[in-house]
Amino acid sequence: MIIKTRYSDNELQEFKELILNKLVEAKEDLDLLKGSLSHSDNHGTDDTGRTFNMMEDGSDTLSREEVAQLASRQEKFVGSLQNALVRIENKTYGICRDTGKLIRKERLMLVPHATLSIEAKNAQG
């Protein structure tokens, strides 16, 4: 029985297309998050609605922090997808960085930036 040590070029191409599509979506989401952080939301009232703005201040702060956190996570996700593309070019994509074995295709279809097999991830606890 031959044990497969890497994905074929055709399989790598399939993963590449999946990752490129996810990358486009992820970058669009990141742009939206960054856009909502950079625009001041004055509800079109400028200085006239001070009471309304004061009531909103507390929730604005929390939501801005949440948006900043989401944007940070999204940036990390974009980076992980870009790293996965590099691994495809190097033909090391889909190889568990812990065990050196192939990560199951089903896992990579769901989590295309994965670098650990389920077994290795579970072993980390």
C-alpha positions as CSV (number, residue, x, y, z in Angstrom):
1,M,0.0,0.0,0.0
2,I,1.4,3.4,-1.0
3,I,1.0,6.1,1.5
4,K,0.4,9.5,0.0
5,T,2.8,12.1,1.2
6,R,1.4,15.2,-0.6
7,Y,-1.6,16.3,-2.6
8,S,-1.4,16.1,-6.4
9,D,-1.0,19.2,-8.5
10,N,-4.6,18.9,-9.6
11,E,-5.8,18.7,-5.9
12,L,-3.5,21.6,-5.0
13,Q,-5.1,23.6,-7.9
14,E,-8.6,22.8,-6.5
15,F,-7.5,24.0,-3.0
16,K,-5.9,27.1,-4.6
17,E,-9.2,28.1,-6.2
18,L,-11.1,27.5,-3.0
19,I,-8.6,29.7,-1.0
20,L,-8.6,32.4,-3.6
21,N,-12.4,32.7,-3.4
22,K,-12.3,32.7,0.4
23,L,-9.5,35.4,0.2
24,V,-11.7,37.7,-2.0
25,E,-14.6,37.4,0.5
26,A,-12.3,37.8,3.5
27,K,-10.7,41.0,2.1
28,E,-14.1,42.4,1.3
29,D,-15.3,41.7,4.9
30,L,-12.1,43.3,6.2
31,D,-12.6,46.4,4.1
32,L,-16.1,46.8,5.4
33,L,-15.0,46.4,9.0
34,K,-12.1,48.9,8.5
35,G,-14.6,51.3,6.7
36,S,-17.0,51.2,9.6
37,L,-14.1,52.0,12.0
38,S,-12.9,55.0,10.1
39,H,-16.3,56.7,9.6
40,S,-17.6,58.7,12.5
41,D,-21.3,58.0,12.9
42,N,-23.0,61.2,13.7
43,H,-26.5,60.1,12.6
44,G,-26.5,63.2,10.4
45,T,-27.1,65.4,13.4
46,D,-23.6,66.9,14.0
47,D,-23.9,68.9,17.2
48,T,-27.7,69.2,17.4
49,G,-28.5,65.8,18.9
50,R,-26.2,65.9,21.9
51,T,-28.6,63.9,24.2
52,F,-29.0,61.3,21.6
53,N,-25.2,61.1,21.1
54,M,-24.6,61.0,24.8
55,M,-26.9,58.0,25.2
56,E,-25.2,56.3,22.2
57,D,-21.6,57.0,23.5
58,G,-21.5,54.0,25.8
59,S,-22.7,51.5,23.2
60,D,-20.6,53.1,20.5
61,T,-17.4,52.5,22.5
62,L,-18.3,48.8,22.9
63,S,-19.3,48.3,19.3
64,R,-16.2,50.1,18.1
65,E,-14.0,47.8,20.3
66,E,-15.9,44.8,18.9
67,V,-15.5,45.9,15.4
68,A,-11.8,46.5,15.9
69,Q,-11.5,43.0,17.4
70,L,-13.3,41.5,14.4
71,A,-11.1,43.5,12.0
72,S,-8.0,42.2,13.8
73,R,-9.3,38.6,13.6
74,Q,-10.2,39.1,9.9
75,E,-6.7,40.4,9.2
76,K,-5.2,37.3,10.8
77,F,-7.6,35.1,8.7
78,V,-6.5,36.9,5.5
79,G,-2.8,36.3,6.5
80,S,-3.5,32.6,7.1
81,L,-5.1,32.2,3.7
82,Q,-2.2,33.9,2.0
83,N,0.2,31.6,3.9
84,A,-1.8,28.6,2.6
85,L,-1.3,29.9,-0.9
86,V,2.5,30.0,-0.3
87,R,2.3,26.4,0.9
88,I,0.5,25.4,-2.2
89,E,3.2,27.0,-4.4
90,N,5.8,25.1,-2.3
91,K,3.8,21.9,-2.6
92,T,3.7,21.6,1.2
93,Y,0.0,22.4,1.5
94,G,-2.1,20.0,3.5
95,I,0.8,18.4,5.4
96,C,0.3,18.5,9.2
97,R,3.1,20.6,10.8
98,D,3.0,18.4,13.8
99,T,2.8,14.8,12.4
100,G,4.1,15.3,8.9
101,K,1.1,13.3,7.6
102,L,-1.6,14.6,5.2
103,I,-4.5,16.5,6.6
104,R,-7.7,15.0,5.5
105,K,-9.2,16.6,2.4
106,E,-12.6,17.1,4.1
107,R,-10.9,19.1,6.8
108,L,-9.1,21.3,4.3
109,M,-12.3,21.9,2.4
110,L,-13.9,23.3,5.5
111,V,-10.8,25.0,7.0
112,P,-8.5,25.6,4.0
113,H,-5.9,27.4,6.1
114,A,-5.5,24.5,8.5
115,T,-1.9,23.4,9.3
116,L,-2.8,20.7,11.8
117,S,-4.6,17.4,11.4
118,I,-7.6,16.8,13.7
119,E,-5.5,14.3,15.6
120,A,-2.7,16.8,16.2
121,K,-5.1,19.6,17.1
122,N,-6.9,17.3,19.6
123,A,-3.5,16.2,21.1
124,Q,-2.8,19.9,21.8
125,G,-5.8,20.0,24.1
